[in-house]
Amino acid sequence: MFELNEILTFKKKHMCGSNDWKIIRTGADFKLECVGCKRVIMMSRVEIEKKIKKTN
């Protein structure tokens, strides 16, 4: 379903103002990088499916 380097758009904005996150690692947990400020976070697949608005 989710692929490496895919851009995800979340419902809520990040503190920098961007809604878009790039997947940089997949597995049980995902590593995401904010497109706006380049901050890196880890998030589970379940959390992503709740927060996602659309995929680009």
Secondary structure, DSSP 8 states (H G I E B T S, - for coil): ---TT-EEEESS--TTS--EEEEEE-SSEEEEEETTT--EEEEEHHHHHHHEEEE-
